[in-house]
Amino acid sequence: SSQKKFDEIKKANQAAAKKLVEDQFSSSSEDDDEDAEAKQGKILAKTFTIYTSQTDGDASELERTRQYMNEAFQSGAMTCLICIASVKRNQAVWSCCGCFCIFHLVCIQKWAKDSLFLVSSLTDDDFGKKDYPWPCPKCRFEYKRSETPSKYYCYCGKVENPTLDPWLVPHSCGQICEREFKPSCGHKCLLLCHPGPCPPCPKMVTTTCHCKKAKPVPRRCSAKEWSCRLPCGRTLLCGQHACENACHAGDCQPCPRVSKQRCICGRQTAERLCASPQWQCAQVCGKHLPCGNHTCEQVCHAGPCGDCPRSGKRSCPCGKSKFTLPCTEDVSTCGDSCDKVLECGIHKCSQRCHRGPCEICRQEVEKQCRCGKHTKRMPCHKPYLCETKCTKIRDCQKHQCRRKCCSGNCPPCDQVCGRTLGCRNHKCPSGCHRGSCNPCPETVDVKCNCGKTVMKVPCGRERTIRPPKCKQLCSRPPTCHHSTQEKHYCHFGQCPPCRQSCQKTLTCGHLCPVSCHDEALVKQTGLHQSAGPWEQPSEPAFIQTALPCPPCQVPIPVECFGQHEVSPLPCHSASPYSCKRFCGRLLDCQNHTCMKECHRVTKLNSTTDGKKVGPECSQCEEECTKPRPSGCPHRCVLPCHPGDCPPCLQMLKIKCHCKLSILYIECLKLTCADLKEKELLISCKNQCPKELPCGHRCKEICHSGSCPMNCSQKVKLRCLCKRLKKEIQCSKIQEGQVSLECDALCKEMKRKASEIKEAEAKAAVEEEKRRQQAELEAFENRLKGRRKNKRRKDEVEVEQSSWQKYKNLIMLPVFGVAVVMV
């Protein structure tokens, strides 16, 4: 356990040392502070936007609210007075509606619980049954038991557990506040959810002055009550004079004039303020009462004096007997015992009916002392207190009562508490009490390094809170070679490293442009060797030392070896270089370029072109890649060379136009010939074997393209009935220029043939009818049951039709005519 505790302390010390080094030697956080201030300004502007839009940009009434919001942003400014700790952005809080002080939700719940317990335990016999209030730790504003906070709400109370948003005020929901203004005017707050009190109402209303004499004018709702400065003129309470004060709010002041006024009874007259016309003199009335025997004993009064107080029924001094006597006679005693209860409240007066007060109780009784520990026989009117001192602990739970003969209800402790408060600077001045002491009411000034910026914080927070940000410039002298220090704000500890340009002259003649490096932090290594593997490595040490200027980085334009580009290079490394591109110089073949990576080239002659190939360039080993004549499929027989290629003398093996013969032609003749000559060279000089669309063979010699359509072969043309025929050229038939029509004989033969077909159709119909009739008769005969007719076959003679009789005679001449036409 001791080793574990030692390790924890060691780690804590190392972390503290590391933080100290970072705080001392780290760069200034001015940029971060400026960014935070800019962000804070944007959030404030966003919060005040709706309000300032109603006031035409006037934000003078928002200073108090702005102060609360700045405290909410500033680290350590918001302090819980109960635990004396900072209120962080992600902690649940509660805000008092009286002083708007912010406390941790857990702290205020514990405070309310302890306060209720303490008050009820001291004052309530039935402990915990009465609803006692609990006070705010700062302003002592009282809250009911039911108002004890149990949940975390935003400032306006709309959102429970508001989410943490870096672009909103801490503990804000970001919605419009909408709390009613105080004093209430009917309008609601227009700011976004915010800490502190709401600003005055910015709405414009039309209102008149206090005395209602001036015309209504538009004014801010928060300043709607105004005075026209004219005399008020309202009748005062005296009913005689008018108010001479300037237009004012509320009731008029009492009349300041003096006048002579009579008292209530009217006997005396005195000069008095007009505002108090009724007064009493010191004289007794003295008027005779209605009885005529006595006078009024009242001091200066108004109205009738009333009846005589000695008239009517009167009782004896003990009150047991009543008598009706004249007002001039006194009532006598009745002679019975008095029996009035004495001052002791236990015994009665044993004397006879008497005038005046009863005497003290003189009966002896057994009395018990106040603490209840002793008894004694003594007169009833005397109190009995013993000498025993109370040993009970008072309400502070620290000191004994020590009061003689205490009844048990010990008084509160009268000693001073004297306990050290949470601030660790002062002691509690209150009376000795139970529970936590009230927060320290003192405040402490926390100053910046120069002492010009002061921030008041609760006592005890000065040891943990960050000093205020001072806007004054640091006045310390520079520690580097510069004559003046870079401007930065007031701070504690060492100044941040100088960020000005070094401006020392380098060997190349340029000025050093980097930041000042006279006090650079350098990590020291290898100073301490560990004694063994059990020893933990120590944290690295940093020292401040002056570093040499870095190499010059001024860009110098430098050309590459192959003169392809000019690039800016740092001054310390400015020399010709290889750009990693291809060399690109034209080789001796005049067709290709050097493909080596950009390299240095030796100039053979200083007057020659700088782009000419050098001995370091590569040699061309490629074949000739110059374009060949159109139609030549062969390569140049020479290697890559300058100038034109020699003519091609190789033979080409080519099929003729008709694709039937193979021809051998010299390549040069074919590539140099025009279209007509190529047509003759490729032709085999035989008849074209292609077939025309009409079905005949082309009559032309071997040719390219499609065959001509003018077929000259003779073909026979017939009429529609095939009887007439005629020979005509094929091309004319294809063009549709010639046709052969039927003559009169052809038409006559067509007519006879159609008549024969009609006759045959008619005969076929009649034959079908006869067959059906025969079948019907045979069926009827079978139904009649004639067995004889069934055994023998019916011989029915069918009569031949006219077509069957004469068809041979008709068809023979027709066939004869057809044969003759063919």
C-alpha positions, 0 to 999 in steps of 0.5 A, spaced: 500 500 500 505 504 501 509 503 494 502 504 491 501 511 495 508 513 493 507 511 485 501 515 485 504 521 489 510 521 484 506 521 478 502 527 481 509 531 482 511 529 475 504 531 472 505 538 476 512 539 473 510 538 466 504 543 467 509 548 470 514 547 464 508 548 459 506 554 463 513 557 463 515 556 456 509 555 452 507 560 447 502 566 449 495 564 448 493 571 445 491 568 439 486 563 443 484 568 447 482 573 441 478 567 438 475 566 444 473 573 445 470 573 438 466 567 439 463 570 445 462 577 442 458 573 437 454 569 442 452 576 446 450 579 439 446 573 437 443 573 444 441 581 444 439 581 437 431 581 438 432 586 444 436 591 440 432 591 434 426 594 438 431 599 441 434 601 434 441 598 436 441 601 443 444 596 448 445 601 454 440 598 458 443 591 457 450 592 461 447 589 467 445 582 463 452 583 459 456 583 466 452 576 468 453 573 461 461 575 461 462 572 468 458 565 465 463 565 460 470 567 464 473 561 467 472 561 474 468 567 475 462 563 476 463 560 483 458 556 488 458 560 494 456 553 498 462 549 496 467 555 494 468 551 487 468 553 480 461 552 476 463 549 470 459 548 463 457 541 464 455 541 471 447 542 473 446 548 477 440 552 480 439 560 480 436 564 485 431 569 483 432 574 488 440 575 487 441 571 481 447 567 484 448 561 481 450 554 485 451 547 484 444 543 484 447 538 489 450 544 493 443 548 494 439 541 495 444 539 501 443 547 503 436 547 503 435 540 507 440 542 512 437 549 513 430 546 514 432 540 519 436 546 523 430 550 523 425 545 525 429 541 530 430 548 534 422 551 533 418 545 532 415 540 538 412 536 532 419 535 528 418 536 521 411 537 521 411 544 519 413 547 513 418 552 514 422 556 509 429 556 507 433 562 505 438 563 499 445 563 502 447 570 499 441 574 499 437 570 504 431 570 500 426 565 503 423 559 499 418 554 501 419 547 502 416 545 496 420 550 492 426 546 493 430 544 486 430 537 484 431 538 477 436 541 472 433 547 468 436 552 464 435 560 466 428 561 463 426 554 466 423 551 459 428 546 458 430 540 463 437 538 462 439 543 457 445 540 452 452 543 452 452 547 446 459 551 445 455 557 441 450 558 447 451 561 453 453 556 458 446 553 462 442 556 456 437 553 452 438 558 446 430 559 446 427 566 447 427 567 455 419 570 455 420 571 462 415 577 465 418 583 466 419 586 473 415 590 475 410 587 471 408 591 464 404 585 460 410 584 456 415 578 456 423 578 455 426 578 448 433 576 450 435 569 448 435 564 455 440 568 459 443 569 466 441 574 471 435 579 471 432 581 465 433 588 462 428 593 462 422 593 457 424 595 450 417 596 447 414 602 445 407 605 448 403 611 448 402 614 455 401 621 458 404 624 464 402 623 471 397 629 472 394 627 465 395 634 462 400 633 457 398 629 450 400 622 450 407 621 447 410 614 445 415 612 450 419 606 452 415 601 456 420 601 462 420 609 462 413 610 461 411 614 467 414 621 466 413 628 468 411 634 464 414 639 470 407 643 470 404 644 477 400 638 479 394 642 481 390 637 484 386 638 490 389 636 497 386 633 502 384 639 506 379 641 501 382 648 500 388 648 497 391 645 490 398 641 490 403 646 487 409 641 486 411 639 479 407 633 476 409 627 480 407 620 481 402 617 487 398 621 492 400 628 493 404 630 499 400 633 505 398 640 505 404 645 507 400 651 509 398 653 516 391 655 518 387 657 525 383 651 527 379 649 532 379 642 536 374 637 536 370 640 542 371 647 539 373 650 546 380 652 543 383 655 537 391 654 535 395 655 528 396 648 525 398 644 519 392 644 514 394 637 513 391 635 520 385 639 521 382 635 527 386 635 534 384 634 541 385 639 546 387 637 554 381 639 557 376 634 560 369 635 557 365 637 564 358 637 561 353 634 565 350 627 564 343 626 563 342 624 570 344 631 572 348 629 578 355 627 575 359 630 569 363 627 563 370 625 564 372 624 557 378 629 554 376 633 548 371 629 544 366 630 539 358 628 539 354 627 545 357 625 552 353 618 553 349 616 559 352 616 566 356 610 567 353 609 574 346 608 572 342 601 571 344 595 574 350 594 578 354 588 581 357 587 588 365 587 587 365 579 587 360 579 582 355 574 585 349 579 587 346 585 582 343 591 585 338 597 582 340 603 585 341 611 584 347 613 581 348 617 587 349 611 591 355 606 592 354 598 591 355 595 598 359 588 599 354 582 599 358 579 605 359 572 601 366 569 600 370 572 594 372 566 590 375 569 585 381 565 582 388 568 585 394 569 581 397 562 582 391 560 577 390 554 582 386 557 589 381 562 590 380 568 594 377 566 601 376 573 604 369 576 604 366 580 598 371 586 598 373 592 594 380 592 590 384 587 588 385 580 592 391 579 596 397 574 594 396 566 595 399 564 602 397 557 602 403 552 603 403 547 597 408 541 595 412 545 589 417 541 584 422 545 581 423 547 574 427 541 572 423 536 576 429 533 580 427 536 587 420 538 591 419 542 597 413 545 601 412 552 601 407 558 599 404 558 593 406 564 590 413 563 591 417 560 585 422 554 587 428 554 583 434 548 585 441 549 584 442 543 580 446 545 573 443 543 566 448 538 563 444 537 556 447 539 550 445 545 547 442 546 539 449 547 537 451 539 539 457 542 542 456 545 549 452 544 555 447 548 557 449 549 565 443 553 567 440 552 574 434 548 574 433 548 567 426 546 564 429 542 559 428 547 553 435 550 553 436 556 550 440 557 544 448 557 545 450 564 546 458 562 544 461 564 537 462 559 532 469 560 531 470 555 525 474 556 519 470 558 513 470 554 506 475 560 504 480 558 509 481 565 511 476 567 516 472 564 522 465 564 522 462 570 526 455 567 527 453 564 534 455 557 535 450 552 531 449 546 527 450 544 520 454 548 515 457 555 516 454 560 512 459 562 506 464 567 507 461 574 505 468 577 504 471 578 497 478 579 495 481 583 489 485 578 484 490 583 480 493 582 473 501 582 473 501 589 472 496 591 477 491 595 473 486 590 472 482 588 478 477 582 479 473 581 485 472 574 487 469 570 493 474 570 499 477 563 498 477 563 490 483 567 490 488 561 490 485 557 484 482 562 480 486 564 474 488 572 474 484 577 470 485 578 462 489 585 462 488 589 456 495 593 458 501 591 453 507 588 457 512 593 459 518 588 460 524 589 456 526 584 450 531 578 452 533 577 444 537 581 440 531 585 437 531 592 440 523 592 441 519 586 444 513 584 440 507 587 443 503 582 447 498 583 453 500 583 460 501 576 463 505 572 469 511 568 468 516 569 462 514 573 456 512 568 450 518 566 445 519 572 440 516 571 434 519 577 430 523 575 424 530 574 425 533 579 420 540 577 421 545 577 415 546 570 412 553 568 408 549 569 401 547 576 403 540 575 404 536 576 411 534 570 415 526 570 415 524 565 420 522 567 427 527 569 432 531 563 435 535 566 440 531 562 446 529 556 443 527 550 447 532 544 446 530 537 449 536 534 453 537 527 452 543 522 455 544 526 461 542 521 466 543 513 465 538 509 469 541 504 474 537 498 472 531 496 469 527 497 475 528 505 475 523 508 471 525 513 465 525 520 467 521 526 464 525 529 458 529 536 460 528 542 456 533 548 456 533 555 452 539 556 448 540 560 441 540 556 435 544 558 428 540 561 423 537 555 418 539 555 411 537 560 406 530 559 403 530 565 398 527 562 392 533 563 386 530 561 379 535 555 376 534 552 369 535 544 369 540 541 365 536 540 359 533 547 359 526 544 359 524 549 365 526 554 370 524 553 377 525 557 384 530 553 388 532 555 395 538 559 395 543 554 399 541 549 394 541 553 387 545 549 382 543 546 375 538 540 376 535 534 373 527 535 372 526 528 371 523 529 364 526 526 357 531 529 354 527 531 348 533 533 343 533 531 336 537 526 334 541 525 328 536 521 324 532 527 325 526 523 326 526 521 334 528 525 340 533 523 346 529 519 351 534 519 356 532 523 363 534 530 363 542 530 363 547 535 362 550 536 355 557 538 353 557 543 348 562 541 342 561 548 339 559 554 343 556 558 337 551 552 335 544 551 338 543 550 345 538 545 343 543 540 339 544 533 341 550 532 344 555 526 345 551 524 352 545 523 348 542 516 346 543 513 339 537 512 334 536 504 333 529 504 331 527 502 324 524 507 319 517 509 321 516 514 316 509 514 312 509 510 306 505 512 300 498 510 300 497 503 298 504 501 299 504 495 305 511 494 305 516 497 310 522 502 308 528 497 307 533 502 310 534 504 318 531 510 321 534 515 316 533 523 314 530 525 308 525 521 303 525 513 303 527 510 296 521 507 291 518 500 293 520 495 288 516 489 291 511 485 287 504 485 290 499 479 289 492 482 288 486 479 285 482 482 279 475 485 280 471 479 279 476 475 284 477 470 279 484 471 277 490 473 281 495 478 278 502 480 280 503 488 279 509 492 281 508 496 288 511 502 285 506 502 279 500 501 283 501 506 288 503 512 283 497 510 278 491 514 278 484 511 278 483 510 271 490 506 271 489 502 277 482 500 274 486 497 268 492 494 272 487 490 276 482 488 271 483 481 268 481 483 261 475 477 261 468 477 261 465 479 267 462 473 271 456 477 275 449 476 274 444 481 273 438 482 276 434 480 270 438 473 271 442 474 265 450 475 265 454 481 265 457 482 257 462 487 260 469 485 261 472 485 268 471 491 272 470 494 279 463 496 282 456 494 280 454 492 273 451 496 268 443 495 268 442 496 260 441 488 259 441 487 251 438 480 251 432 478 247 426 475 251 419 473 249 413 477 252 406 474 252 399 476 253 395 475 260 392 469 257 398 466 254 395 466 247 399 472 244 407 472 244 413 477 242 420 478 242 423 484 246 430 487 249 430 485 256 432 492 259 425 495 256 421 489 260 425 491 266 423 498 266 416 497 264 416 500 258 413 495 253 406 491 255 402 486 250 395 486 251 390 481 249 386 481 242 378 480 241 379 472 240 382 472 247 376 476 250 371 471 246 375 465 249 375 468 256 367 469 255 366 462 253 370 459 258 366 463 264 360 460 261 362 453 261 364 454 269 357 457 270 354 451 267 358 446 271 357 449 277 349 449 276 349 442 274 353 440 281 348 444 285 342 440 281 346 433 282 347 435 290 340 436 291 338 430 287 342 426 292 340 429 298 333 427 295 334 420 294 337 419 301 331 422 304 327 417 301 331 411 302 331 414 310 323 414 310 322 407 307 327 404 312 322 408 317 316 405 314 318 398 316 318 395 309 322 388 309 321 387 302 324 393 300 330 392 305 332 385 302 332 387 295 336 393 293 332 399 290 334 400 283 333 408 282 334 410 275 337 417 276 336 421 269 342 424 266 343 432 266 344 436 260 351 438 262 353 430 262 349 429 256 353 434 252 359 436 255 363 432 250 360 435 245 362 442 248 369 441 250 372 438 244 372 444 240 375 448 246 381 444 246 382 444 239 382 452 239 387 452 245 392 447 241 392 451 235 393 458 239 399 454 242 
